């Protein structure tokens, strides 16, 4: 994936066919973090904790439903990705990149949780079963897309370059 141009609040990216496929696959994994993972507190006593936790859960579900509708609209938009000879191009507004970053982060964290929340600095503690390794690969892939989008938004990734 490559940032082609940045014009104000618009960012144009070029996706190789495999990158576009992987990007769509990751979007299809949303949401990946279980609702039960989000807690109001991890030890503090909160008044009306059960009721407030339920309010948080409902807010998360509502936000997820909204994000899923945005994902569907993006994937089904026939004008979003324009095919070129070797790659597709897509233009995203800054607000779209913001929610895409939220979606990709959810997929990244959800796969980290599914892999057993490993400390990646301690290789000997990593689970090496096939499913855990798949989750780790998806986690890293989502993180890679996040880094490219963040680089574009922050200005550390310049148009036309493949590197930060």
C-alpha positions in Angstrom: 0.0 0.0 0.0 1.3 3.4 -0.8 0.1 7.0 -0.1 -0.2 8.6 -3.5 -1.4 12.1 -2.5 -2.6 14.2 0.4 -4.8 17.1 -0.4 -6.2 18.9 2.6 -8.5 16.4 4.3 -8.2 13.8 1.5 -5.8 10.9 1.3 -5.4 8.8 -1.8 -3.8 5.4 -1.4 -2.8 2.7 -3.9 -3.6 -0.9 -3.1 -2.0 -3.9 -4.8 -4.7 -6.5 -5.4 -3.5 -8.7 -2.5 -3.4 -5.6 -0.2 -7.0 -4.7 -1.1 -8.1 -8.3 -0.4 -6.3 -8.3 3.0 -7.7 -4.9 3.9 -11.3 -6.1 3.1 -10.7 -9.3 5.0 -9.6 -7.4 8.1 -12.6 -5.1 7.9 -14.8 -8.2 7.8 -13.3 -9.4 11.1 -14.8 -6.4 12.9 -15.7 -6.5 15.8 -13.0 -8.7 17.2 -12.8 -7.5 20.9 -15.5 -9.2 23.0 -17.9 -6.7 24.6 -17.1 -8.4 27.9 -13.5 -7.2 27.6 -14.6 -3.6 28.3 -14.9 -2.9 32.0 -15.8 0.3 33.8 -13.2 -0.5 36.4 -10.7 -3.2 37.2 -10.9 -3.0 40.9 -12.6 0.2 42.0 -16.0 0.0 43.5 -18.4 2.0 41.4 -22.0 2.9 42.4 -24.6 1.0 40.5 -21.8 -1.0 38.8 -24.0 -3.5 37.0 -26.4 -0.9 35.6 -23.5 1.3 34.5 -21.7 -1.7 32.9 -24.8 -2.5 31.0 -25.0 1.1 29.7 -21.4 0.8 28.6 -22.1 -2.5 26.8 -25.1 -1.0 25.0 -23.0 2.0 23.9 -20.3 -0.3 22.6 -22.9 -2.3 20.7 -24.4 0.8 19.2 -21.0 2.1 18.1 -20.2 -1.3 16.6 -23.4 -1.3 14.6 -22.6 2.1 13.2 -19.1 1.1 12.3 -20.4 -2.1 10.6 -22.7 0.0 8.5 -19.8 2.3 7.5 -17.7 -0.8 6.6 -20.5 -2.1 4.4 -21.0 1.2 2.7 -17.2 1.5 2.1 -16.9 -2.0 0.7 -20.0 -1.7 -1.5 -19.2 1.8 -2.8 -18.6 1.1 -6.5 -16.6 4.4 -6.9 -14.4 4.0 -3.9 -11.7 1.8 -5.4 -10.7 2.7 -9.0 -8.9 -0.1 -10.8 -5.6 0.7 -12.5 -3.3 -1.5 -14.6 -1.6 -3.1 -11.5 -3.3 -1.6 -8.5 -6.5 0.0 -7.2 -6.7 3.5 -5.8 -9.0 4.8 -3.1 -9.6 8.2 -1.5 -10.4 8.6 2.1 -11.4 11.7 4.1 -9.7 12.3 7.4 -12.9 11.3 9.3 -13.0 8.0 7.4 -9.4 7.3 8.3 -10.3 7.9 12.0 -13.0 5.3 12.1 -10.9 2.9 9.9 -8.2 3.2 12.5 -10.7 2.4 15.3 -11.8 -0.7 13.3 -8.3 -1.9 12.6 -7.3 -1.3 16.2 -10.3 -3.4 17.4 -9.3 -6.2 15.0 -5.6 -6.0 16.2 -6.5 -6.0 19.9 -9.2 -8.7 19.4 -6.7 -11.0 17.7 -4.2 -10.3 20.5 -6.8 -11.3 23.1 -7.7 -14.4 21.0 -4.0 -15.4 20.8 -3.9 -15.4 24.6 -2.8 -11.8 25.2 0.9 -12.7 24.7 3.8 -10.6 25.8 5.6 -10.5 22.5 8.9 -9.6 24.1 8.9 -13.1 25.8 9.0 -15.5 22.9 9.1 -18.5 25.1 5.6 -17.7 26.4 4.0 -17.5 23.0 1.4 -20.2 22.3 2.6 -22.0 19.1 -0.7 -23.7 18.1 -2.0 -23.0 14.6 -5.0 -20.8 15.7 -2.8 -18.6 18.0 -0.3 -18.1 15.2 -3.1 -17.1 12.8 -4.4 -14.6 15.4 -0.9 -13.1 15.7 -0.6 -12.8 11.9 -3.9 -11.0 11.7 -2.9 -8.8 14.6 0.3 -7.8 12.9 -1.4 -7.2 9.6 -4.0 -4.9 11.1 -1.1 -3.1 12.9 0.6 -2.6 9.5 -2.4 -1.0 8.0 -2.8 1.2 11.1 0.8 2.3 10.8 0.4 3.4 7.2 -2.8 5.3 7.9 -1.3 6.9 11.0 1.8 7.8 9.0 -0.4 9.5 6.4 -2.4 11.4 8.9 0.6 12.5 11.0 2.7 13.5 8.0 5.5 11.0 8.7 4.6 9.1 5.5 5.0 11.3 2.5 3.1 10.8 -0.8 4.9 8.6 -3.3 7.2 6.9 -0.7 6.9 3.4 0.6 8.7 4.2 3.9 8.2 6.3 6.9 
